[in-house]
């Protein structure tokens, strides 16, 4: 959507697309900076104010990202760019720009972050399982060697057999006292 801000009168003019992004009708367009800030997410007020102040000092206004809270409570993520129109003396008369609704992009980025987190957790779990299996392999190997050295009838022989057969089949193992 596109907008125009008359800096001298502090009036705003919005097109239908911008009204749609903000979830309002054309007769509900903010008529001042103060009314505009009623839509800006409270956590983003300071950043937006600082960006406007920086623009007024430098004439640079691009890629301002902020959130709005629509009247229905929905939070939307926006990207705003603008350009000044100056009078013959070089003073700011009007500021025009556009706003892009990047809410869906933000949602997709968050989903990607979640997938990456789950992938990292999966890799970590796989690594732990691999290391655990390596330890079990050592235990099984040593248990089998011990079993071969124990004499038939030795009471320890049954305990070693339990370590090898039952404990490892269940994914756990018992220790010999």
C-alpha positions in Angstrom: 0.0 0.0 0.0 1.1 3.6 -0.5 0.9 6.6 1.8 1.5 10.3 1.8 2.4 12.3 4.9 2.1 16.1 4.6 4.8 17.1 7.1 3.6 20.7 7.3 0.0 19.8 8.3 0.7 16.4 9.8 -2.0 14.8 7.7 -2.0 11.3 6.2 -3.4 10.0 3.0 -3.6 6.2 2.4 -4.6 4.1 -0.6 -7.2 1.3 -0.4 -4.4 -1.4 -0.2 -2.8 0.2 2.8 -6.2 0.6 4.5 -6.7 -3.2 3.9 -3.3 -4.0 5.4 -4.3 -2.0 8.5 -7.8 -3.5 8.6 -9.6 -0.2 8.3 -11.8 1.7 5.9 -10.7 4.8 4.0 -12.6 7.1 6.3 -10.7 5.6 9.3 -7.2 6.6 8.0 -5.2 8.2 10.7 -5.2 12.0 10.3 -2.0 12.6 12.4 1.2 11.0 13.6 -0.5 10.5 16.9 -3.4 8.5 15.4 -0.9 6.5 13.3 1.0 5.5 16.4 -2.2 4.0 17.9 -1.6 1.2 15.4 2.1 0.7 16.0 2.9 -2.2 18.3 3.9 -0.8 21.7 7.2 -2.6 21.6 8.1 -0.9 18.3 7.1 2.7 19.2 10.6 3.8 20.0 12.2 2.3 16.9 9.6 3.9 14.6 9.9 7.3 16.3 13.7 7.1 16.1 13.5 6.2 12.4 11.2 9.1 11.7 13.5 11.5 13.6 16.5 10.1 11.8 14.7 10.6 8.5 13.8 14.2 9.3 17.5 14.8 10.0 19.1 12.8 7.2 16.4 12.4 4.5 17.0 8.6 4.6 14.0 6.4 5.2 14.2 2.8 4.0 13.6 -0.7 5.1 11.9 0.3 8.4 10.5 -2.9 9.9 7.8 -2.7 12.5 4.6 -4.3 13.7 1.1 -3.0 13.9 -1.8 -4.2 15.9 -5.0 -4.1 13.9 -8.3 -3.3 15.6 -9.3 -6.9 15.5 -6.1 -7.7 17.6 -4.1 -9.3 14.7 -0.5 -8.4 14.7 1.0 -7.7 11.2 4.7 -7.3 10.3 5.4 -4.4 7.9 8.3 -3.1 5.8 8.1 0.6 5.0 10.1 2.8 2.6 9.7 6.4 1.7 11.0 9.4 -0.2 10.8 13.1 0.5 9.3 15.8 -1.7 11.0 19.2 -1.0 10.0 22.7 -1.8 12.2 25.2 -3.7 14.1 26.0 -0.5 14.9 22.4 0.2 12.4 22.0 3.1 10.3 18.9 3.5 6.8 19.3 2.2 5.5 15.8 1.7 6.8 12.4 2.4 5.6 9.5 0.2 6.1 5.9 0.6 5.0 2.4 0.5 4.4 -0.4 3.0 4.7 -4.1 2.4 2.9 -6.6 4.6 5.7 -9.2 5.3 3.7 -11.1 7.9 3.6 -14.3 5.9 7.4 -14.1 5.3 7.9 -13.7 9.1 5.7 -16.7 9.7 7.7 -18.8 7.2 11.0 -17.6 8.7 9.8 -18.7 12.1 8.7 -22.1 10.8 12.1 -22.5 9.2 13.8 -21.6 12.5 11.7 -24.3 14.2 12.6 -26.9 11.6 16.2 -26.0 12.0 15.9 -26.4 15.8 14.3 -29.7 15.4 16.9 -30.8 13.0 19.7 -29.8 15.4 17.9 -31.7 18.2 17.6 -34.7 16.0 21.3 -34.6 15.1 22.2 -34.2 18.8 20.0 -37.1 19.8 21.4 -39.2 16.9 24.9 -38.4 18.1 24.1 -39.3 21.7 22.5 -42.6 20.6 25.5 -43.4 18.5 27.9 -42.7 21.4 25.6 -44.8 23.7 25.6 -47.7 21.2 29.4 -47.5 21.1 29.5 -47.8 24.9 27.0 -50.7 24.8 29.2 -52.5 22.2 32.2 -52.2 24.4 30.1 -53.6 27.4 28.7 -56.4 25.3 32.1 -57.3 24.0 33.7 -57.4 27.4 30.7 -59.3 28.8 31.1 -62.0 26.1 34.8 -62.3 26.9 34.0 -62.5 30.6 31.4 -65.1 30.0 33.9 -67.3 28.1 36.3 -67.1 31.0 33.9 -68.0 33.7 33.5 -71.6 34.6 30.1 -73.3 34.2 28.2 -73.2 37.4 29.8 -69.9 38.5 27.0 -67.7 40.0 28.5 -64.7 38.3 28.0 -66.3 34.9 24.2 -65.9 35.1 24.6 -62.2 36.0 26.9 -61.6 33.0 24.4 -63.4 30.7 21.6 -61.1 32.0 23.8 -58.1 31.2 24.3 -59.3 27.7 20.9 -60.8 26.8 18.2 -59.0 28.8 19.7 -55.6 29.6 20.8 -54.7 26.1 17.7 -56.0 24.4 15.6 -53.6 26.5 18.0 -50.7 25.9 19.2 -50.8 29.5 21.7 -52.8 31.4 22.4 -53.9 34.9 25.7 -53.6 36.7 27.3 -56.5 38.6 27.7 -55.8 42.3 
